Amino acid sequence: MNRDTYITIGRRVLTREAEALTMQAEALDDSFAQAVELILSATGRVIVSGMGKSGHIARKIAATFASTGTPAHFVHPAEASHGDLGMLARGDVCLVLSNSGETPELADIIAYTRRFGIPLIGVAGRAGSTLLRQADVALLLPPAEEVCPMGLAPTTSTTMTLALGDALAVALMEHRQFTPEHYRAFHPGGKLGARLSKVGDLMHAGDQMPLVATGTPMSEALLVISQRGFGVVGVTDADGRLAGIVTDGDLRRHMEGLLDRTVDQVMTANPRTIGADALAEAALGIMNDRQITCLFAVDAQGCPQGILHIHDCLRAGVA
């Protein structure tokens, strides 16, 4: 085969799977809404299970649920038969995946949910299968053929099951009004966590802030700039509000007779500030736009709460 042939095959597979997803979207009915409501009514967790390729999809669905506000974990059906059924409890909802609906390893989980009254949502590709007959809510996959040339390897069916899990997760998210702040709580690490970091998470506060009062001689202000290491000093008024900021540029513009001046005579008044609750990414955008390296965070009254340096953003991966 040549490269063009490989591309043709790839396009054929993706097109057929996309068609299957369209078919699935059109076939979605009230059972989907029932599944969402069943999960919302649970006081415990969503227990997701499946065997083989369905197991891999189940793990991903459980992870998506857990990271978007729906407590969930995966239970391997074979391990469940050897003690892990204890992970299921009243108040939980069980979401079981099986394309055939007849996977023998799922029998113990299904029986356990029936015995102890644990709600069961079944996802399968065969109407009338054991799983769907036993389930409280049956989600039937449409009759789309596997794109595997032998029609055997789970391909289209796993794509549809994965997409169905995403649809459930998003419906639950929107009902719960899940916000970026909630999302960050579950994603403190990596690029996502960095992008959702707040200014207050990264800023330097308290005695670390380079601050002087109005009327302070520049000789003293220069010592504060040197000691704090930010290259700037904030100037506060009698009420503790940030009245201005002295930067390297201000020092250069007032070089002549600098030590004979006070900070009021040198500072840039009403500097750009940000709130501690703002995203650090927004602060970085301001610093890049203004070509500055530091930004003071202030409260509603304009009093300094902290200072953020561009290096703090870069160290945290906000870039």
Helices and strands as residue ranges (DSSP letters): H 3-27, H 30-41, E 46-50, H 53-67, E 72-74, H 77-80, G 84-87, E 93-97, G 104-106, H 107-115, E 120-124, H 130-134, E 137-140, H 156-176, H 180-186, H 190-195, H 199-202, G 206-208, E 211-213, H 218-228, E 233-236, E 242-246, H 248-253, G 258-260, H 263-266, E 268-269, E 273-274, H 280-290, E 294-298, E 304-309, H 310-316
